[in-house]
Amino acid sequence: MTDIEHCIRIIELHQYTDPIPSNDRMSPPSPNTFIMRYLPLFLSSVLVGFTSAQEPNFMQTSDGLVVIEAEHFQTHTPQGSYTWAAQPNEKASGGQIVKALPESKESFLKPEDFTTKAPKLDYKVTFLAPGRYYVWVKAQGAFVHLGLNGKPGANSQRMGGFPGNTLEWRNQCRATYGQPGFLDITQVGENTIHLWMFQGGNAVDQILLTPLADFKPSNDTNLPESPRGKLPPQPPQVNAGPHKEINPPQAAVTLEGAATDFDSKVQSYSWSQVNGPAIASISTPSAPTTRVDGLTALGNYQFRLTAKDDGGLSASRDVTVKVTPAVPPTVSVPADITLITDTALDISPTASDADSDVKIHPLTFNWEQISGPSQAKKKILNQSTLSLSGLIDGTYIFRFSATDFTGNTSFAEAKVIKRPVPAQTSIDATDSHIQYIGRFNEIKPKDVTKPVV
């Protein structure tokens, strides 16, 4: 339904429902009365529909902001008897607002309701960077709903809690218990922002999107609208994959690249070697993922992935493969441990790897009992700590090993000596030379002039 057809439909719906003087109720209003009554609504809807449809995209500025004047939409979709219409407002940033008409108490809360029954405005925005964009809306009258690329936003429904008689900025999303509303932009280039009515009478002045979570616009200052236009053709965005590190005897790696182009299509890929201590062999240089062999010499190898789109534009990214000598891990454990009263023990080793990042290539650990009077009960805590129990008298040897991702292993041994508890001698408590019995019971000597033993 076009805007003109929609206006005519609104006029038809209102023709016999609006208050009509009693002497006119038995017959339709005269053509002049009819036109004068509904001409403002007709002209406002037609004007906003025609003046906005040809507007170019909003452009994200270098500070990341996107500021949209609500009356500058690209597409208007009325629903049922509801429509958006531009109206003058001296307090609005551009002198105009868009208002949902007719005013009513009917509200559309859920996505299945407002996407099918509430009027919608579309705004095309060219984003220069993907990411999370926090949403602010300057409006009045309850709430509004926002969405992205054909879908309502889970974190941008029921935006606001706007006052009923003044335009104010709000960013609370009542659908997520008042948390800041946001939209996640996943692709660079053109995206479409949607605005749905929550209730007849909603009025919107501006919509703002920012990557800054702590950004807060002022109600006393009107923000300038973002520039309009379209981006020139853009080259592909290339990713050559993560940097890699290997140790001999390994001499081959797989390079995993990729490229995307939001305004065109990637036509070709090309891998090449930029530098290195030796010439490597690239198996499939025209594919985004390829195997590289011949990395036998120590040093840094640099490879470049170039992608070209069907418009002839190209871009490149480099990746480095580091070939380093294989150095075994460094490990240590407590050397000699003696137990007397206890029969359980935890042994914590240390381990490091000088030629590799253990966050990328974690070490693997192992404990084994080499000797002892019996097989101890053991379990591993926190991947490397050995927890022992059930030790009987005697000497035990436990070996700790750490292995890096190239297979190099280092060892360290811990000796645990479990000694018997010393026998306790019977002592006469009446002996005046005895000051203590056991560990806690103090007995004062009978004759303090005699030496204490």
C-alpha positions, 0 to 999 in steps of 0.5 A: 500500500502506498502512502497516498493509498494509506492516507485515503484509507485513514480518511475512509476509516475516520469519515464516520467515526470522528465527531460530526455535528448532530445535524450532519450525522444522517448524511456524509459531510460535504466535500469541502468539510471533508477536505478541510478536516483531513487535508493536514493529515493527508499532506503530512503523510504524503510529504514525509513519504515523498521527501524522504524516499530519495535520501542517500545513506547515513555515513558513520563518522570517524569518531564512530557516531551515527546521528539520524534525524527521524524524519529522514527515513528511506522507507515507510511501511504503514500497518492497518490504520497506523502510520508515521507522519512528520510534524513541525516541532520547534524543540526538535533538532531539525524542526520536525519530528515523526509521530505515530498516528492516530493517537491511541492507548493500544500498545504493541509489546511483543515482536510478533505484534509490533512487526505485523501491526505497527508502522515501520520506518527504515534508515540505511546506514553505512558503517565503517567498522563492525562491532557493538553500537549502543542506541540512544533515542530522543523521543517522547511518549512511552517507548519505541522498538528498534531492529536491524536488517529485517529483524527486531533487536533483542536488546533494542525493544521497548527503548526509552520510558520517554516522558509524555510532554517533552523530547528527551534522550533515553537508552534503557531497554525495558526488554532487558530490565533497563540495561543499555540498548544496543545493536551488533553490527557484523558487517561493514557497509550498508545496514538497515535500522528499523523503527517501530511504533510502540503506541499511537502518539509516539514521537521521535526526533533523533536516533543515535548509535555509538561504539562508546558504552559511556557516551551520553548525549545532552538533552540541551544540545542538538547533535548534528546529523551524520553526513549523507552519501555512499562509500566509494568502492572498497578493496577486500578485507584480508586476514592471513591467519595467526602467526605460527612457530615450529621447531625441527624436525617439523618443517611444514605448516598450513596457512589459513587465510580468508577475505571478505568484500562487503560491496563486491565479490572476492575474485582471486587469492594469491600467496607469496613468500616475502622473505626468509632464510630459505625458499619455501614451497607453497602448495596451492598459492591460489587458494586461501588455505595452503600448505607450506613445506621446506621450512628447514632453516632456522629463522623467520619466514614471511608470507603474504596473502593478496585478495582481488575483487571483481572490481579490480581492487586488491589488498594484502596481509602478511603472516610470519612463521618462526622456526626456532631450535627445539629446547626441552622444558625446564623442570624442578621438584623438591629434592628430599622430603622427610615425613615422620608423623604424616602419611600424606603429602602434596608435591608441587613442581615448576615447569617452563618452556623457553622456546614456546608460548605455553599459552599457545602450546601448553606443556603436558605433565606426568608423574610416576613412582620409580621405587618405594616400599609399597605403591603409594596412593596418588592423584594429580591436582591442578594438572601438575601437583602430585597428591600422595597418601598411604605412605608407610615407612621407607624411601620413595622416588617419584619422577616428574616429566614435562613434554612440549608440543614438539615432543621434547621431554625433561625429568626431575625426581623427588625423594620422599623418606617416611621415618617411623615415629620415635618411641616415647620413654616412660618418665616419673612425674614425681622427679623434681627435675622434670619441667614438662611431660609431653607437649602441652602439660606443664608441671612446675619443679618441686625444688626450683633451686635444682637445675632444670634438665 
